[in-house]
Amino acid sequence: MKKYLSLVTFTHTIFAMPFAFIGFFLAVTTTNHQFEWQKLVMMLFCMVFARNSAMAFNRYLDRNIDAKNPRTQQRDIPAGRISPAAALTFTLTNCGLFILTTWFINPLCFYLSPIALLVVLGYSATKRFTALCHMVLGLGLSLAPIGAYLVVTGAFALTPVFFSLSVLCWVSGFDIIYALQDEDFDRNEKLHSIPAWLGKVNALRLSTLLHVFSAAFIVMPVFYTNVGLLYYIGIAFFCAMLIYQHLLVKPNDLSRVNIAFMTTNGIASVVFAAFFLMDRVWMR
């Protein structure tokens, strides 16, 4: 179990999971649908199974690339802790469990489950042909709030889309920052990424622009949903974390990339979600 948790970097669940809770409780508190423990558990299962599938497949597909990159040579497959066959089996098992879980939720979630898997699994191949791979990763994680909203309601709505767009821009932006570490490697191996395409300076500028859009989208629900002071505090904190991570990373100093990537963004998502949930309780 410890090996598989390492394979899928389970701690990175902290990025999308809080926004899944946002989508779920947005639906519960703004529609006539009631809270159900069963639906919450099913949503959590879907999040875990989808992410396990995506990360395990990424590690499987990139195993030869990871073996060449000094930064990733100690990942589980190139290091020999998990075999490629075991990683692929783990991927397929989680895909099956994801689809099975959606069948117990509602028809729309079940019908959309293959599309969701196509997005989250397809990301792993994109770095081979497009520098927009960061946006595809962002798209995969952005399904969390919309998907969680669908678990409760079985119908689409506008407000969760704003949260998804915010996640898309937020994740794409910080993944560009993370990819700065592999700029030279990606060029040498003919892999596509924003840093390899635009260089460090312009990549950071694009990341900044994406985070400006992320902040704008996180504000948009204010105009469509009744919110209170706690939500505004959450917005302020989230935006402060976006600014802070850009202060940490400079084109000529990547020593704090991991702090910007994991710590700052993890705190941003959890704290923002906490303020959102407290605000929903307060407004009720």
TIBASE-906191 format. One record per residue (C-alpha): x, y, z. Coordinates in nm, 3 decimals. Layout:
// TIBASE-906191
+---------+---------+---------+
!      c1 !      c2 !      c3 !
+---------+---------+---------+
!       X !       Y !       Z !
...
+---------+---------+---------+
//
This chain:
// TIBASE-906191
+---------+---------+---------+
!      c1 !      c2 !      c3 !
+---------+---------+---------+
!   0.000 !   0.000 !   0.000 !
!   0.282 !   0.239 !   0.087 !
!   0.440 !   0.179 !  -0.253 !
!   0.119 !   0.252 !  -0.439 !
!   0.054 !   0.567 !  -0.236 !
!   0.401 !   0.679 !  -0.339 !
!   0.333 !   0.582 !  -0.702 !
!   0.030 !   0.809 !  -0.724 !
!   0.185 !   1.082 !  -0.502 !
!  -0.127 !   1.068 !  -0.287 !
!  -0.036 !   1.389 !  -0.102 !
!  -0.105 !   1.582 !  -0.425 !
!  -0.474 !   1.501 !  -0.377 !
!  -0.469 !   1.818 !  -0.166 !
!  -0.494 !   2.025 !  -0.485 !
!  -0.826 !   1.905 !  -0.632 !
!  -1.003 !   1.744 !  -0.336 !
!  -1.089 !   2.073 !  -0.157 !
!  -1.253 !   2.199 !  -0.476 !
!  -1.454 !   1.879 !  -0.498 !
!  -1.592 !   1.959 !  -0.152 !
!  -1.670 !   2.310 !  -0.279 !
!  -1.868 !   2.172 !  -0.572 !
!  -2.051 !   1.923 !  -0.353 !
!  -2.158 !   2.167 !  -0.083 !
!  -2.232 !   2.440 !  -0.335 !
!  -2.496 !   2.204 !  -0.474 !
!  -2.628 !   2.112 !  -0.130 !
!  -2.663 !   2.473 !  -0.014 !
!  -2.789 !   2.642 !  -0.331 !
!  -3.037 !   2.386 !  -0.466 !
!  -3.326 !   2.187 !  -0.324 !
!  -3.112 !   1.873 !  -0.302 !
!  -3.043 !   1.750 !   0.049 !
!  -2.712 !   1.637 !   0.195 !
!  -2.661 !   1.261 !   0.172 !
!  -2.368 !   1.080 !   0.327 !
!  -2.383 !   0.814 !   0.057 !
!  -2.333 !   1.072 !  -0.217 !
!  -2.045 !   1.233 !  -0.031 !
!  -1.870 !   0.898 !   0.009 !
!  -1.930 !   0.814 !  -0.357 !
!  -1.784 !   1.149 !  -0.458 !
!  -1.473 !   1.084 !  -0.249 !
!  -1.436 !   0.739 !  -0.403 !
!  -1.460 !   0.889 !  -0.752 !
!  -1.194 !   1.147 !  -0.670 !
!  -0.955 !   0.884 !  -0.535 !
!  -1.012 !   0.634 !  -0.817 !
!  -0.980 !   0.896 !  -1.093 !
!  -0.664 !   1.043 !  -0.948 !
!  -0.510 !   0.701 !  -0.885 !
!  -0.578 !   0.612 !  -1.248 !
!  -0.431 !   0.936 !  -1.380 !
!  -0.113 !   0.932 !  -1.172 !
!  -0.041 !   0.561 !  -1.213 !
!  -0.086 !   0.588 !  -1.590 !
!   0.139 !   0.893 !  -1.597 !
!   0.412 !   0.705 !  -1.416 !
!   0.362 !   0.404 !  -1.646 !
!   0.371 !   0.603 !  -1.969 !
!   0.664 !   0.822 !  -1.858 !
!   0.873 !   0.544 !  -1.708 !
!   1.149 !   0.566 !  -1.971 !
!   1.152 !   0.947 !  -1.961 !
!   1.168 !   0.942 !  -1.580 !
!   1.462 !   0.701 !  -1.594 !
!   1.662 !   0.954 !  -1.798 !
!   1.577 !   1.260 !  -1.591 !
!   1.801 !   1.298 !  -1.282 !
!   1.513 !   1.468 !  -1.098 !
!   1.277 !   1.173 !  -1.149 !
!   1.506 !   0.869 !  -1.154 !
!   1.397 !   0.773 !  -0.802 !
!   1.030 !   0.747 !  -0.889 !
!   0.887 !   0.406 !  -0.815 !
!   0.897 !   0.245 !  -1.160 !
!   1.246 !   0.352 !  -1.274 !
!   1.374 !   0.278 !  -0.922 !
!   1.232 !  -0.075 !  -0.947 !
!   0.995 !  -0.057 !  -0.650 !
!   0.691 !  -0.118 !  -0.871 !
!   0.689 !  -0.295 !  -1.207 !
!   0.535 !  -0.136 !  -1.518 !
!   0.285 !  -0.423 !  -1.538 !
!   0.175 !  -0.365 !  -1.178 !
!   0.133 !   0.009 !  -1.244 !
!  -0.079 !  -0.060 !  -1.552 !
!  -0.291 !  -0.313 !  -1.364 !
!  -0.340 !  -0.059 !  -1.087 !
!  -0.446 !   0.198 !  -1.348 !
!  -0.704 !  -0.030 !  -1.511 !
!  -0.840 !  -0.141 !  -1.175 !
!  -0.898 !   0.215 !  -1.062 !
!  -1.057 !   0.305 !  -1.397 !
!  -1.302 !   0.020 !  -1.353 !
!  -1.379 !   0.118 !  -0.994 !
!  -1.433 !   0.480 !  -1.101 !
!  -1.686 !   0.386 !  -1.369 !
!  -1.858 !   0.138 !  -1.136 !
!  -1.891 !   0.403 !  -0.864 !
!  -2.046 !   0.654 !  -1.104 !
!  -2.308 !   0.392 !  -1.198 !
!  -2.433 !   0.401 !  -0.839 !
!  -2.452 !   0.783 !  -0.836 !
!  -2.672 !   0.890 !  -1.127 !
!  -2.701 !   0.827 !  -1.504 !
!  -2.531 !   1.152 !  -1.609 !
!  -2.220 !   1.084 !  -1.400 !
!  -2.207 !   0.731 !  -1.540 !
!  -2.239 !   0.846 !  -1.904 !
!  -1.972 !   1.113 !  -1.856 !
!  -1.727 !   0.887 !  -1.670 !
!  -1.540 !   0.765 !  -1.983 !
!  -1.495 !   1.126 !  -2.096 !
!  -1.355 !   1.222 !  -1.756 !
!  -1.110 !   0.932 !  -1.772 !
!  -1.009 !   1.025 !  -2.125 !
!  -0.915 !   1.374 !  -2.005 !
!  -0.725 !   1.273 !  -1.692 !
!  -0.544 !   0.983 !  -1.861 !
!  -0.484 !   1.168 !  -2.186 !
!  -0.279 !   1.435 !  -2.014 !
!   0.014 !   1.196 !  -1.980 !
!   0.063 !   1.179 !  -2.357 !
!   0.032 !   1.551 !  -2.432 !
!   0.387 !   1.655 !  -2.346 !
!   0.497 !   1.452 !  -2.649 !
!   0.323 !   1.682 !  -2.897 !
!   0.207 !   2.010 !  -2.736 !
!   0.333 !   2.271 !  -2.493 !
!  -0.027 !   2.313 !  -2.381 !
!   0.012 !   1.998 !  -2.170 !
!  -0.009 !   2.215 !  -1.856 !
!  -0.356 !   2.329 !  -1.958 !
!  -0.467 !   1.970 !  -2.011 !
!  -0.351 !   1.889 !  -1.658 !
!  -0.547 !   2.191 !  -1.536 !
!  -0.851 !   2.070 !  -1.730 !
!  -0.830 !   1.731 !  -1.561 !
!  -0.825 !   1.877 !  -1.211 !
!  -1.089 !   2.132 !  -1.302 !
!  -1.342 !   1.851 !  -1.340 !
!  -1.350 !   1.817 !  -0.960 !
!  -1.599 !   2.096 !  -0.869 !
!  -1.825 !   2.031 !  -1.168 !
!  -1.817 !   1.656 !  -1.111 !
!  -1.896 !   1.691 !  -0.742 !
!  -2.186 !   1.925 !  -0.824 !
!  -2.320 !   1.664 !  -1.067 !
!  -2.302 !   1.396 !  -0.797 !
!  -2.557 !   1.592 !  -0.594 !
!  -2.779 !   1.735 !  -0.865 !
!  -2.734 !   1.527 !  -1.179 !
!  -2.753 !   1.854 !  -1.375 !
!  -2.517 !   2.127 !  -1.492 !
!  -2.516 !   2.484 !  -1.358 !
!  -2.312 !   2.799 !  -1.417 !
!  -2.159 !   2.869 !  -1.075 !
!  -1.953 !   2.548 !  -1.044 !
!  -1.812 !   2.623 !  -1.390 !
!  -1.649 !   2.938 !  -1.248 !
!  -1.475 !   2.728 !  -0.983 !
!  -1.363 !   2.482 !  -1.249 !
!  -1.224 !   2.760 !  -1.467 !
!  -1.039 !   2.896 !  -1.165 !
!  -0.888 !   2.553 !  -1.099 !
!  -0.793 !   2.515 !  -1.466 !
!  -0.599 !   2.844 !  -1.467 !
!  -0.456 !   2.792 !  -1.118 !
!  -0.323 !   2.441 !  -1.186 !
!  -0.195 !   2.529 !  -1.533 !
!  -0.009 !   2.824 !  -1.384 !
!   0.161 !   2.639 !  -1.103 !
!   0.243 !   2.340 !  -1.328 !
!   0.431 !   2.579 !  -1.555 !
!   0.630 !   2.693 !  -1.250 !
!   0.703 !   2.331 !  -1.159 !
!   0.812 !   2.254 !  -1.517 !
!   1.081 !   2.522 !  -1.500 !
!   1.302 !   2.260 !  -1.336 !
!   1.300 !   2.047 !  -1.653 !
!   1.341 !   2.316 !  -1.918 !
!   1.678 !   2.192 !  -2.046 !
!   1.585 !   1.826 !  -2.015 !
!   1.261 !   1.876 !  -2.209 !
!   1.446 !   2.053 !  -2.490 !
!   1.710 !   1.783 !  -2.512 !
!   1.451 !   1.505 !  -2.518 !
!   1.225 !   1.696 !  -2.759 !
!   0.944 !   1.707 !  -2.505 !
!   0.697 !   1.993 !  -2.507 !
!   0.641 !   2.236 !  -2.222 !
!   0.584 !   2.608 !  -2.182 !
!   0.933 !   2.667 !  -2.028 !
!   1.100 !   2.470 !  -2.308 !
!   0.901 !   2.668 !  -2.565 !
!   0.908 !   3.021 !  -2.422 !
!   1.199 !   3.015 !  -2.178 !
!   1.191 !   3.082 !  -1.804 !
!   1.108 !   3.453 !  -1.812 !
!   0.815 !   3.429 !  -2.053 !
!   0.692 !   3.108 !  -1.891 !
!   0.669 !   3.287 !  -1.557 !
!   0.485 !   3.574 !  -1.723 !
!   0.230 !   3.334 !  -1.870 !
!   0.197 !   3.161 !  -1.533 !
!   0.128 !   3.499 !  -1.373 !
!  -0.138 !   3.578 !  -1.633 !
!  -0.308 !   3.244 !  -1.575 !
!  -0.315 !   3.309 !  -1.201 !
!  -0.471 !   3.650 !  -1.263 !
!  -0.748 !   3.472 !  -1.455 !
!  -0.776 !   3.217 !  -1.174 !
!  -0.831 !   3.496 !  -0.922 !
!  -1.090 !   3.658 !  -1.149 !
!  -1.286 !   3.334 !  -1.187 !
!  -1.283 !   3.271 !  -0.813 !
!  -1.451 !   3.610 !  -0.768 !
!  -1.724 !   3.545 !  -1.027 !
!  -1.948 !   3.327 !  -0.803 !
!  -2.006 !   3.641 !  -0.591 !
!  -2.234 !   3.769 !  -0.868 !
!  -2.438 !   3.449 !  -0.893 !
!  -2.453 !   3.313 !  -0.538 !
!  -2.534 !   3.472 !  -0.206 !
!  -2.204 !   3.482 !  -0.014 !
!  -2.084 !   3.640 !   0.308 !
!  -1.771 !   3.793 !   0.457 !
!  -1.599 !   3.457 !   0.506 !
!  -1.603 !   3.391 !   0.133 !
!  -1.436 !   3.725 !   0.067 !
!  -1.169 !   3.640 !   0.325 !
!  -1.115 !   3.311 !   0.143 !
!  -1.074 !   3.495 !  -0.186 !
!  -0.819 !   3.732 !  -0.032 !
!  -0.618 !   3.444 !   0.114 !
!  -0.623 !   3.246 !  -0.211 !
!  -0.504 !   3.548 !  -0.409 !
!  -0.233 !   3.619 !  -0.151 !
!  -0.102 !   3.264 !  -0.196 !
!  -0.096 !   3.311 !  -0.573 !
!   0.110 !   3.626 !  -0.533 !
!   0.338 !   3.467 !  -0.275 !
!   0.438 !   3.174 !  -0.494 !
!   0.543 !   3.413 !  -0.769 !
!   0.758 !   3.600 !  -0.519 !
!   0.928 !   3.271 !  -0.431 !
!   1.036 !   3.175 !  -0.783 !
!   1.266 !   3.377 !  -1.006 !
!   1.406 !   3.286 !  -1.351 !
!   1.757 !   3.269 !  -1.205 !
!   1.656 !   3.106 !  -0.875 !
!   1.448 !   2.787 !  -0.878 !
!   1.556 !   2.672 !  -0.532 !
!   1.208 !   2.729 !  -0.387 !
!   1.001 !   2.577 !  -0.667 !
!   0.890 !   2.286 !  -0.450 !
!   0.774 !   2.523 !  -0.175 !
!   0.577 !   2.723 !  -0.432 !
!   0.437 !   2.407 !  -0.591 !
!   0.339 !   2.188 !  -0.298 !
!   0.325 !   2.394 !   0.019 !
!   0.182 !   2.721 !  -0.109 !
!  -0.077 !   2.570 !  -0.341 !
!  -0.176 !   2.302 !  -0.092 !
!  -0.239 !   2.564 !   0.175 !
!  -0.424 !   2.784 !  -0.074 !
!  -0.674 !   2.515 !  -0.175 !
!  -0.741 !   2.384 !   0.176 !
!  -0.781 !   2.725 !   0.342 !
!  -0.996 !   2.863 !   0.062 !
!  -1.223 !   2.558 !   0.076 !
!  -1.247 !   2.590 !   0.455 !
!  -1.359 !   2.953 !   0.429 !
!  -1.606 !   2.859 !   0.156 !
!  -1.759 !   2.584 !   0.369 !
!  -1.777 !   2.804 !   0.678 !
!  -1.942 !   3.073 !   0.468 !
!  -2.203 !   2.828 !   0.339 !
!  -2.285 !   2.726 !   0.697 !
!  -2.302 !   3.092 !   0.805 !
!  -2.526 !   3.193 !   0.515 !
!  -2.772 !   2.913 !   0.588 !
+---------+---------+---------+
//
